[in-house]
Structures are given as C-alpha cells and as structure tokens.
Amino acid sequence: MEFFNTVGKMAIGSRLRLLTDKITEDAAQVYSMYGISMQPKWFPVFYVLSQGEHKTITEIAKEIEHSHVSVSKIVREMVQKGFIKEKKDKTDGRKTLVGLSPKGMEVNEKIAAQYQDVNNAIEELSAQTKNDLWKAMEEWEFLLEQKSLLRRVQEQRKLRESSYVKVVPYEAAYRKAFHDLNEAWISTYFKMEPSDYKALDDPEGHILQKGGHIFVALYKDEPVGVVALVPMDDPDYDYELAKMAVSPLAQGKSIGWLLGTALIAKARELGASKIYLESNTILKPAISLYHKMGFRKVAARVSPYERANIQMELVL
C-alpha cells in the first residue's frame, strides 16, 4: 500500500477498484467452491429474479440501481448460459419479461448455504475492524447523492483558481481591456449600440468623472473581467451595475461574483440604498449570478438599450 500512502486520498477510485478486484476474484472462487458456475457480476440480477417474479430489464435496473445497458448485457449473458429465460408480457406484447430458468431455480436452491457462509465470513471480518465499512459506504453514497464527486472537484477548482484573482480599481492602463472585454461579449450576443460606445470609448468622462467607479478583475495580473458602478439621475436608484464582462477564457473562476461583490461593497461604502441593472434573459448565467447576489426583477423602465428585456434591483 506504499503507493496509496504516497499518493493519498486523490487515488480513492484506484484503491476502491483494487479492493473490488480482490473481493471479486475471491467471489468467483467461492462460487466455484459451491459448484455454482455463476459470475459474481450476475449476482444482483440473479438475486432479484430469485424472489420468483418475472421482471423487465427496466424494472431490474431500477431495483439494483444499475444502468439499463449494464443489466441488458448481464441478462443476455445469463440467457446464453441458461440461467434466465425470456417471455412476452401477456398484458403487453411489446414488453419482454425475464425470469429464472429451471437451471437458475436449481442454482437458487443450492446457493442458500453459500449465502449463509459468505454473510458469516463478512460479519467475522467486520468484527475485526475498527471502522464499519458497510456504514461508511452508506454515508459516502448518501453524501455523493447530495453532491457528486465531480461537482465537489469543480467547486474546489473554482475556489483554487479564484484565489489567483484580484479585483482592483480602474486605471488608465486598463482602458483597452474595459473596452475590448465589453465589446467582445456584446458583439457575441447582440450588437453594439450608441450608449455602449459612449461608455466604452470614454469611461473616464462618462463614468468616473460623474462619480462612478470601475473595477477590474486580474487573473495572474492579466485583466479578464470588468464592471462599472454608474451614478443614476433617478429618484428610485443611486447607482447602476453596468458593463460587466468576463473573458470566456477566464470563466469558472468566480470572477463575476468577485466583481459584483466588490461593486456592492463600494455602493454600501458610498451610502447607496438601491442598485439597478439591465440585462437580457438569454444570458442565463448572468441572470443567475444577479439573483445569487440578491437582485430581484422589477417593472420595466424605459431603457436606452434595444437588447434590454429585464430590469433588476438590489436593496442594500
């Protein structure tokens, strides 16, 4: 086990496969010892059918929590070896039912002693351990059902990569990035409009000199995201969240969330009570992000943008 001690828990899949291989190898010899010519992988299907009821492959797959393809393959193998027979459902000729053949039923009568001895051997093994593997597997299965290992790794990756992100105030050096990042995403989904050119061609005059703020997200010191907090001449709103853009190459690093968080913190620092934004419902990830930040849909206002079909507000 030196390899696994060196590599650690990230090799859990390989270690579980090794343990499974050992148990499966012994299981094959156990069947042989009891004079039963059955493969260990057939056991779940065999056991379900040993209860006496004919079932469809779909019903078996659901009961043993295997894929339909996997069960179908096992059934074919068992049919070829004479353990299972097929028949048409009398009430629905489109369905094929499977059940134990005479050979399978004969094996079912012989296998009871094997069940008893195997169960006792497992109980003896469990009694010699400090940790209950069966209960541990139940816990792992439950937790992975709530959130898969894939999802957990994705979250850890995002957490690690987001640690390389810094959100900094706008400087003249980021003027081109502010323009290019916004133009790129707007042109991907819509078309540039006059109001876009005003803000992107002169962010200092159109946003900063009017009391606004721009934030830039740097990933390993490269600008990959931007957002603007723009003052509004409106009795209902203090500022607008506008011109948020993230490079497609930098998505999945929580950059939108980090930019939005920095913008909201700045609005609170400035004493704002409400932030407004406009977007389009085809931008589902963006709308989801705004909801996560606390924005809620509000009644439509007159917008300077053709593409805007949803307005949202955040009450601070």
C-alpha beads as a LAMMPS data file, in Angstrom:
LAMMPS data file: protein, C-alpha beads

316 atoms
315 bonds

1 atom types
1 bond types

-500.0 500.0 xlo xhi
-500.0 500.0 ylo yhi
-500.0 500.0 zlo zhi

Masses

1 110.0

Atoms # bond

1 1 1 0.000 0.000 0.000
2 1 1 3.045 2.281 -0.227
3 1 1 1.739 3.807 -3.475
4 1 1 -1.596 4.810 -1.921
5 1 1 0.110 6.126 1.213
6 1 1 2.279 8.287 -1.038
7 1 1 -0.425 9.495 -3.414
8 1 1 -3.073 9.985 -0.738
9 1 1 -6.857 10.239 -0.929
10 1 1 -6.973 11.514 -4.514
11 1 1 -6.337 7.873 -5.527
12 1 1 -9.517 6.692 -3.793
13 1 1 -11.028 5.437 -7.063
14 1 1 -7.989 3.300 -7.830
15 1 1 -7.894 1.955 -4.296
16 1 1 -11.578 1.062 -4.339
17 1 1 -11.109 -0.714 -7.685
18 1 1 -8.218 -2.694 -6.220
19 1 1 -10.343 -3.711 -3.238
20 1 1 -13.241 -4.573 -5.561
21 1 1 -10.944 -6.677 -7.738
22 1 1 -9.730 -8.629 -4.698
23 1 1 -13.254 -9.317 -3.472
24 1 1 -14.497 -10.189 -6.964
25 1 1 -11.609 -12.590 -7.518
26 1 1 -12.399 -14.376 -4.252
27 1 1 -16.123 -14.319 -5.055
28 1 1 -15.513 -16.205 -8.319
29 1 1 -13.652 -18.898 -6.409
30 1 1 -16.414 -19.031 -3.784
31 1 1 -18.999 -19.786 -6.475
32 1 1 -16.734 -22.491 -7.835
33 1 1 -16.240 -23.973 -4.351
34 1 1 -20.007 -24.417 -4.020
35 1 1 -20.296 -25.910 -7.516
36 1 1 -22.145 -22.915 -8.954
37 1 1 -20.996 -21.734 -12.390
38 1 1 -22.070 -18.123 -11.977
39 1 1 -20.133 -14.901 -12.448
40 1 1 -20.055 -12.502 -9.457
41 1 1 -21.323 -9.604 -11.594
42 1 1 -24.532 -11.549 -12.257
43 1 1 -25.457 -11.718 -8.583
44 1 1 -27.703 -8.596 -8.280
45 1 1 -29.812 -9.670 -11.285
46 1 1 -29.907 -13.278 -10.105
47 1 1 -30.956 -12.295 -6.598
48 1 1 -33.799 -10.053 -7.795
49 1 1 -35.150 -12.789 -10.039
50 1 1 -34.681 -15.441 -7.343
51 1 1 -37.606 -13.876 -5.496
52 1 1 -39.823 -15.558 -8.096
53 1 1 -41.338 -12.654 -10.025
54 1 1 -40.659 -12.084 -13.716
55 1 1 -39.451 -8.550 -14.440
56 1 1 -38.490 -6.299 -17.318
57 1 1 -34.910 -5.164 -17.719
58 1 1 -36.006 -1.632 -16.840
59 1 1 -37.543 -2.834 -13.564
60 1 1 -34.406 -4.776 -12.666
61 1 1 -32.133 -1.848 -13.488
62 1 1 -34.203 0.445 -11.269
63 1 1 -34.238 -2.027 -8.380
64 1 1 -30.480 -2.726 -8.347
65 1 1 -29.563 0.848 -9.368
66 1 1 -27.584 -0.204 -12.425
67 1 1 -27.820 1.250 -15.929
68 1 1 -30.242 -0.277 -18.412
69 1 1 -27.316 -1.073 -20.734
70 1 1 -25.424 -2.896 -17.975
71 1 1 -28.430 -5.001 -16.946
72 1 1 -29.287 -5.775 -20.557
73 1 1 -25.776 -7.110 -21.142
74 1 1 -25.858 -9.244 -17.994
75 1 1 -29.273 -10.654 -18.896
76 1 1 -28.010 -11.628 -22.370
77 1 1 -25.052 -13.447 -20.811
78 1 1 -27.292 -15.257 -18.331
79 1 1 -29.727 -16.254 -21.070
80 1 1 -26.847 -17.699 -23.104
81 1 1 -25.665 -19.709 -20.102
82 1 1 -29.181 -20.982 -19.410
83 1 1 -29.782 -19.205 -16.078
84 1 1 -32.581 -16.983 -17.390
85 1 1 -35.440 -17.407 -19.833
86 1 1 -37.432 -14.714 -21.591
87 1 1 -41.122 -14.442 -22.329
88 1 1 -43.553 -11.847 -23.652
89 1 1 -45.791 -9.997 -21.223
90 1 1 -49.336 -11.345 -21.639
91 1 1 -50.873 -7.933 -20.983
92 1 1 -48.443 -6.023 -23.212
93 1 1 -46.800 -7.886 -26.054
94 1 1 -44.257 -5.113 -26.503
95 1 1 -42.652 -5.963 -23.150
96 1 1 -40.212 -8.797 -22.597
97 1 1 -40.092 -10.315 -19.133
98 1 1 -37.194 -12.328 -17.762
99 1 1 -37.156 -14.913 -15.002
100 1 1 -35.063 -17.802 -13.753
101 1 1 -34.960 -20.885 -15.947
102 1 1 -35.144 -24.403 -14.429
103 1 1 -31.342 -24.293 -14.255
104 1 1 -31.478 -20.947 -12.475
105 1 1 -34.062 -22.203 -9.988
106 1 1 -31.886 -25.240 -9.294
107 1 1 -28.962 -22.934 -8.535
108 1 1 -31.213 -20.879 -6.283
109 1 1 -31.907 -23.944 -4.162
110 1 1 -28.186 -24.761 -3.874
111 1 1 -26.985 -21.246 -3.112
112 1 1 -28.621 -20.819 0.321
113 1 1 -25.684 -22.422 2.137
114 1 1 -23.276 -20.170 0.260
115 1 1 -25.256 -17.099 1.292
116 1 1 -25.055 -18.115 4.933
117 1 1 -21.312 -18.825 4.869
118 1 1 -20.446 -15.639 2.965
119 1 1 -22.549 -13.489 5.289
120 1 1 -20.905 -15.035 8.365
121 1 1 -17.444 -14.504 6.847
122 1 1 -18.214 -10.824 6.239
123 1 1 -19.556 -10.433 9.770
124 1 1 -16.359 -12.004 11.149
125 1 1 -14.232 -9.677 9.025
126 1 1 -16.230 -6.639 10.164
127 1 1 -15.782 -7.628 13.805
128 1 1 -12.005 -7.463 13.335
129 1 1 -12.037 -3.876 12.031
130 1 1 -12.101 -0.545 13.838
131 1 1 -14.266 1.046 11.149
132 1 1 -17.556 -0.288 9.825
133 1 1 -17.058 -0.339 6.043
134 1 1 -20.731 -1.014 5.350
135 1 1 -21.889 2.033 7.300
136 1 1 -19.108 4.122 5.794
137 1 1 -20.261 3.176 2.293
138 1 1 -23.822 4.156 3.189
139 1 1 -22.581 7.552 4.358
140 1 1 -20.480 8.093 1.240
141 1 1 -23.314 7.031 -1.046
142 1 1 -25.694 9.426 0.682
143 1 1 -23.281 12.348 0.527
144 1 1 -22.371 11.712 -3.117
145 1 1 -26.057 11.535 -3.952
146 1 1 -26.441 15.038 -2.487
147 1 1 -23.378 16.349 -4.325
148 1 1 -21.286 14.285 -6.736
149 1 1 -17.527 13.988 -6.542
150 1 1 -17.362 15.753 -9.916
151 1 1 -19.289 18.712 -8.506
152 1 1 -17.067 18.814 -5.419
153 1 1 -13.900 18.850 -7.560
154 1 1 -15.391 21.604 -9.731
155 1 1 -16.029 23.696 -6.619
156 1 1 -12.504 23.137 -5.325
157 1 1 -11.059 24.057 -8.701
158 1 1 -13.094 27.248 -8.763
159 1 1 -12.016 28.055 -5.204
160 1 1 -8.338 27.492 -6.023
161 1 1 -8.408 29.461 -9.253
162 1 1 -10.394 32.304 -7.714
163 1 1 -7.509 32.735 -5.241
164 1 1 -5.433 33.951 -8.201
165 1 1 -7.981 36.703 -8.907
166 1 1 -7.581 40.245 -7.608
167 1 1 -10.213 42.945 -8.040
168 1 1 -8.614 46.378 -8.356
169 1 1 -9.865 49.912 -9.099
170 1 1 -9.729 51.124 -12.679
171 1 1 -6.560 52.732 -14.002
172 1 1 -5.848 54.205 -17.422
173 1 1 -3.762 51.118 -18.208
174 1 1 -6.991 49.065 -18.191
175 1 1 -8.890 51.305 -20.609
176 1 1 -8.370 48.972 -23.583
177 1 1 -9.371 45.913 -21.527
178 1 1 -12.562 47.649 -20.376
179 1 1 -13.447 48.417 -23.988
180 1 1 -12.424 45.093 -25.545
181 1 1 -13.970 42.779 -22.938
182 1 1 -17.325 44.541 -23.204
183 1 1 -17.286 44.809 -26.987
184 1 1 -16.466 41.104 -27.273
185 1 1 -19.425 39.855 -25.225
186 1 1 -21.907 42.384 -26.610
187 1 1 -20.958 41.516 -30.196
188 1 1 -21.241 37.794 -29.434
189 1 1 -24.917 38.017 -28.461
190 1 1 -26.186 41.388 -29.703
191 1 1 -24.902 44.478 -31.474
192 1 1 -23.065 47.499 -30.183
193 1 1 -25.359 50.486 -29.586
194 1 1 -24.697 54.253 -29.222
195 1 1 -24.863 54.081 -25.410
196 1 1 -22.193 51.368 -25.480
197 1 1 -19.791 53.492 -27.475
198 1 1 -20.260 56.451 -25.141
199 1 1 -19.266 54.457 -22.068
200 1 1 -16.575 52.306 -23.653
201 1 1 -14.833 54.980 -25.687
202 1 1 -14.634 57.414 -22.759
203 1 1 -15.013 55.576 -19.417
204 1 1 -13.298 58.411 -17.557
205 1 1 -15.688 61.103 -18.799
206 1 1 -18.819 59.021 -18.988
207 1 1 -18.439 57.120 -15.681
208 1 1 -15.563 58.146 -13.398
209 1 1 -15.824 61.946 -13.636
210 1 1 -19.543 61.682 -12.871
211 1 1 -18.818 59.985 -9.553
212 1 1 -18.824 56.414 -10.779
213 1 1 -16.351 53.599 -10.264
214 1 1 -14.910 50.824 -12.407
215 1 1 -13.438 47.604 -11.109
216 1 1 -11.064 45.300 -12.956
217 1 1 -10.522 41.611 -12.199
218 1 1 -6.959 40.448 -12.698
219 1 1 -6.181 36.756 -13.099
220 1 1 -2.470 36.294 -12.518
221 1 1 -2.136 40.038 -13.201
222 1 1 -3.965 39.890 -16.547
223 1 1 -7.261 41.845 -16.871
224 1 1 -10.021 39.299 -17.501
225 1 1 -13.155 40.980 -16.145
226 1 1 -14.640 44.428 -15.602
227 1 1 -17.714 46.069 -14.115
228 1 1 -18.896 49.639 -13.610
229 1 1 -20.864 51.350 -10.835
230 1 1 -22.580 54.212 -12.650
231 1 1 -24.405 57.087 -10.841
232 1 1 -28.073 57.402 -11.850
233 1 1 -30.172 60.536 -12.165
234 1 1 -33.220 58.747 -10.795
235 1 1 -35.139 59.257 -7.528
236 1 1 -35.515 55.498 -7.081
237 1 1 -31.917 54.393 -7.630
238 1 1 -28.482 55.609 -6.620
239 1 1 -26.295 53.581 -8.953
240 1 1 -26.474 51.170 -11.869
241 1 1 -24.422 47.997 -12.196
242 1 1 -23.293 48.180 -15.803
243 1 1 -20.720 46.972 -18.287
244 1 1 -19.933 43.713 -16.514
245 1 1 -17.877 41.494 -18.792
246 1 1 -15.706 38.440 -18.197
247 1 1 -13.385 36.846 -20.727
248 1 1 -14.630 33.413 -21.889
249 1 1 -11.128 32.117 -21.215
250 1 1 -11.462 33.048 -17.547
251 1 1 -14.957 31.779 -16.808
252 1 1 -15.454 29.278 -13.997
253 1 1 -13.225 31.186 -11.588
254 1 1 -15.957 33.134 -9.722
255 1 1 -14.805 36.344 -11.402
256 1 1 -18.330 37.658 -11.952
257 1 1 -19.142 37.039 -8.305
258 1 1 -15.940 38.745 -7.125
259 1 1 -16.586 41.778 -9.331
260 1 1 -20.195 42.035 -8.183
261 1 1 -19.210 41.692 -4.535
262 1 1 -16.628 44.472 -4.869
263 1 1 -19.161 46.731 -6.597
264 1 1 -21.834 46.164 -3.945
265 1 1 -19.327 46.813 -1.166
266 1 1 -18.373 50.106 -2.808
267 1 1 -22.038 51.127 -3.182
268 1 1 -22.598 50.463 0.524
269 1 1 -19.489 52.475 1.361
270 1 1 -20.950 55.373 -0.643
271 1 1 -24.216 55.163 1.285
272 1 1 -26.343 53.836 -1.594
273 1 1 -29.712 52.307 -0.836
274 1 1 -30.535 50.690 -4.197
275 1 1 -28.596 49.433 -7.208
276 1 1 -30.241 48.966 -10.601
277 1 1 -29.243 46.872 -13.610
278 1 1 -30.497 45.901 -17.061
279 1 1 -29.835 42.659 -18.871
280 1 1 -31.333 40.133 -21.256
281 1 1 -32.930 36.832 -20.294
282 1 1 -30.922 34.871 -22.863
283 1 1 -27.890 35.493 -20.639
284 1 1 -28.903 32.790 -18.179
285 1 1 -25.580 32.537 -16.265
286 1 1 -25.582 36.315 -15.762
287 1 1 -29.199 36.377 -14.561
288 1 1 -28.422 33.510 -12.194
289 1 1 -25.424 35.435 -10.841
290 1 1 -27.528 38.548 -10.245
291 1 1 -30.120 36.515 -8.357
292 1 1 -27.323 34.981 -6.266
293 1 1 -26.092 38.493 -5.408
294 1 1 -29.586 39.438 -4.246
295 1 1 -31.020 41.303 -7.240
296 1 1 -34.729 40.878 -7.954
297 1 1 -36.774 41.625 -11.065
298 1 1 -38.645 44.930 -11.161
299 1 1 -41.181 46.541 -13.503
300 1 1 -39.805 47.658 -16.845
301 1 1 -38.371 51.150 -17.266
302 1 1 -37.503 52.944 -20.472
303 1 1 -34.070 51.654 -21.456
304 1 1 -31.509 53.207 -23.799
305 1 1 -30.614 49.693 -24.977
306 1 1 -32.562 47.656 -27.528
307 1 1 -31.240 44.417 -26.066
308 1 1 -32.504 45.031 -22.516
309 1 1 -35.601 42.979 -21.670
310 1 1 -35.210 42.590 -17.923
311 1 1 -34.576 45.104 -15.145
312 1 1 -33.460 44.169 -11.655
313 1 1 -32.733 45.949 -8.390
314 1 1 -30.782 45.267 -5.231
315 1 1 -31.980 46.863 -1.994
316 1 1 -28.971 47.441 0.240

Bonds

1 1 1 2
2 1 2 3
3 1 3 4
4 1 4 5
5 1 5 6
6 1 6 7
7 1 7 8
8 1 8 9
9 1 9 10
10 1 10 11
11 1 11 12
12 1 12 13
13 1 13 14
14 1 14 15
15 1 15 16
16 1 16 17
17 1 17 18
18 1 18 19
19 1 19 20
20 1 20 21
21 1 21 22
22 1 22 23
23 1 23 24
24 1 24 25
25 1 25 26
26 1 26 27
27 1 27 28
28 1 28 29
29 1 29 30
30 1 30 31
31 1 31 32
32 1 32 33
33 1 33 34
34 1 34 35
35 1 35 36
36 1 36 37
37 1 37 38
38 1 38 39
39 1 39 40
40 1 40 41
41 1 41 42
42 1 42 43
43 1 43 44
44 1 44 45
45 1 45 46
46 1 46 47
47 1 47 48
48 1 48 49
49 1 49 50
50 1 50 51
51 1 51 52
52 1 52 53
53 1 53 54
54 1 54 55
55 1 55 56
56 1 56 57
57 1 57 58
58 1 58 59
59 1 59 60
60 1 60 61
61 1 61 62
62 1 62 63
63 1 63 64
64 1 64 65
65 1 65 66
66 1 66 67
67 1 67 68
68 1 68 69
69 1 69 70
70 1 70 71
71 1 71 72
72 1 72 73
73 1 73 74
74 1 74 75
75 1 75 76
76 1 76 77
77 1 77 78
78 1 78 79
79 1 79 80
80 1 80 81
81 1 81 82
82 1 82 83
83 1 83 84
84 1 84 85
85 1 85 86
86 1 86 87
87 1 87 88
88 1 88 89
89 1 89 90
90 1 90 91
91 1 91 92
92 1 92 93
93 1 93 94
94 1 94 95
95 1 95 96
96 1 96 97
97 1 97 98
98 1 98 99
99 1 99 100
100 1 100 101
101 1 101 102
102 1 102 103
103 1 103 104
104 1 104 105
105 1 105 106
106 1 106 107
107 1 107 108
108 1 108 109
109 1 109 110
110 1 110 111
111 1 111 112
112 1 112 113
113 1 113 114
114 1 114 115
115 1 115 116
116 1 116 117
117 1 117 118
118 1 118 119
119 1 119 120
120 1 120 121
121 1 121 122
122 1 122 123
123 1 123 124
124 1 124 125
125 1 125 126
126 1 126 127
127 1 127 128
128 1 128 129
129 1 129 130
130 1 130 131
131 1 131 132
132 1 132 133
133 1 133 134
134 1 134 135
135 1 135 136
136 1 136 137
137 1 137 138
138 1 138 139
139 1 139 140
140 1 140 141
141 1 141 142
142 1 142 143
143 1 143 144
144 1 144 145
145 1 145 146
146 1 146 147
147 1 147 148
148 1 148 149
149 1 149 150
150 1 150 151
151 1 151 152
152 1 152 153
153 1 153 154
154 1 154 155
155 1 155 156
156 1 156 157
157 1 157 158
158 1 158 159
159 1 159 160
160 1 160 161
161 1 161 162
162 1 162 163
163 1 163 164
164 1 164 165
165 1 165 166
166 1 166 167
167 1 167 168
168 1 168 169
169 1 169 170
170 1 170 171
171 1 171 172
172 1 172 173
173 1 173 174
174 1 174 175
175 1 175 176
176 1 176 177
177 1 177 178
178 1 178 179
179 1 179 180
180 1 180 181
181 1 181 182
182 1 182 183
183 1 183 184
184 1 184 185
185 1 185 186
186 1 186 187
187 1 187 188
188 1 188 189
189 1 189 190
190 1 190 191
191 1 191 192
192 1 192 193
193 1 193 194
194 1 194 195
195 1 195 196
196 1 196 197
197 1 197 198
198 1 198 199
199 1 199 200
200 1 200 201
201 1 201 202
202 1 202 203
203 1 203 204
204 1 204 205
205 1 205 206
206 1 206 207
207 1 207 208
208 1 208 209
209 1 209 210
210 1 210 211
211 1 211 212
212 1 212 213
213 1 213 214
214 1 214 215
215 1 215 216
216 1 216 217
217 1 217 218
218 1 218 219
219 1 219 220
220 1 220 221
221 1 221 222
222 1 222 223
223 1 223 224
224 1 224 225
225 1 225 226
226 1 226 227
227 1 227 228
228 1 228 229
229 1 229 230
230 1 230 231
231 1 231 232
232 1 232 233
233 1 233 234
234 1 234 235
235 1 235 236
236 1 236 237
237 1 237 238
238 1 238 239
239 1 239 240
240 1 240 241
241 1 241 242
242 1 242 243
243 1 243 244
244 1 244 245
245 1 245 246
246 1 246 247
247 1 247 248
248 1 248 249
249 1 249 250
250 1 250 251
251 1 251 252
252 1 252 253
253 1 253 254
254 1 254 255
255 1 255 256
256 1 256 257
257 1 257 258
258 1 258 259
259 1 259 260
260 1 260 261
261 1 261 262
262 1 262 263
263 1 263 264
264 1 264 265
265 1 265 266
266 1 266 267
267 1 267 268
268 1 268 269
269 1 269 270
270 1 270 271
271 1 271 272
272 1 272 273
273 1 273 274
274 1 274 275
275 1 275 276
276 1 276 277
277 1 277 278
278 1 278 279
279 1 279 280
280 1 280 281
281 1 281 282
282 1 282 283
283 1 283 284
284 1 284 285
285 1 285 286
286 1 286 287
287 1 287 288
288 1 288 289
289 1 289 290
290 1 290 291
291 1 291 292
292 1 292 293
293 1 293 294
294 1 294 295
295 1 295 296
296 1 296 297
297 1 297 298
298 1 298 299
299 1 299 300
300 1 300 301
301 1 301 302
302 1 302 303
303 1 303 304
304 1 304 305
305 1 305 306
306 1 306 307
307 1 307 308
308 1 308 309
309 1 309 310
310 1 310 311
311 1 311 312
312 1 312 313
313 1 313 314
314 1 314 315
315 1 315 316
